[in-house]
């Protein structure tokens, strides 16, 4: 692995991690709003938030991984277009 690949790997990992955390924060704030509306009991809201926060964490991780993979595919396609046009 050369230095360019290492830098791109770190960059895309950071972008994917940020996107995953953003998705997790977005869903967690929605869960907090649902749990605090007073229509649910405290126990039901606590169990609901706990189960859904684990699901949200897994989904946010998948979002981050997916965005990183998407950036890699876009980068590979751009390189292929550039190198094929240079022939």
C-alpha positions in Angstrom: 0.0 0.0 0.0 1.5 3.3 -1.0 1.1 6.6 0.9 -1.7 7.8 -1.4 -3.9 4.8 -0.7 -3.2 5.1 3.0 -4.2 8.7 3.1 -7.4 8.0 1.1 -8.2 5.1 3.4 -7.9 7.3 6.4 -9.9 10.1 4.8 -12.8 7.9 3.7 -12.9 6.2 7.1 -13.2 9.6 8.8 -15.9 10.7 6.4 -17.8 7.4 6.9 -17.5 7.6 10.6 -18.8 11.2 10.6 -21.7 10.3 8.4 -22.6 7.3 10.7 -22.4 9.5 13.8 -24.6 12.1 12.1 -27.2 9.5 11.3 -27.1 8.1 14.8 -27.6 11.6 16.3 -30.5 12.3 14.0 -32.3 9.0 14.9 -31.4 9.4 18.6 -32.9 12.9 18.8 -36.1 11.5 17.2 -36.2 8.7 19.8 -35.7 11.2 22.6 -38.6 13.2 21.3 -40.8 10.1 21.0 -39.8 8.9 24.5 -40.6 12.3 26.1 -44.0 13.0 24.7 -45.7 11.7 27.9 -47.9 9.1 26.1 -45.6 6.3 27.2 -44.7 5.2 30.6 -41.1 5.6 31.7 -40.3 1.8 31.6 -41.7 1.4 28.1 -39.8 4.5 26.9 -36.6 3.3 28.5 -36.9 -0.2 26.9 -37.9 1.4 23.5 -35.0 3.8 23.6 -32.5 1.1 24.6 -33.5 -1.4 21.9 -33.7 1.3 19.2 -30.4 2.9 20.2 -28.7 -0.5 19.6 -30.5 -0.8 16.3 -29.6 2.8 15.5 -26.0 2.2 16.4 -25.8 -0.8 14.0 -27.6 1.2 11.3 -25.3 4.2 11.7 -22.3 1.9 11.5 -23.6 0.4 8.3 -24.3 3.9 6.9 -20.7 4.9 7.7 -19.3 1.7 6.0 -21.6 2.1 3.0 -20.5 5.7 2.5 -16.8 4.8 2.7 -17.4 2.0 0.2 -19.3 4.3 -2.1 -16.4 6.8 -2.1 -14.0 4.0 -3.0 -16.2 3.0 -5.9 -16.5 6.6 -7.1 -12.8 7.1 -6.8 -12.1 3.8 -8.8 -14.5 4.9 -11.5 -12.9 8.3 -11.8 -9.4 6.8 -12.1 -10.6 4.3 -14.7 -12.2 7.1 -16.7 -9.1 9.3 -16.5 -6.7 6.5 -17.3 -8.8 5.2 -20.2 -9.1 8.6 -21.7 -5.3 9.0 -21.6 -4.8 6.0 -23.9 
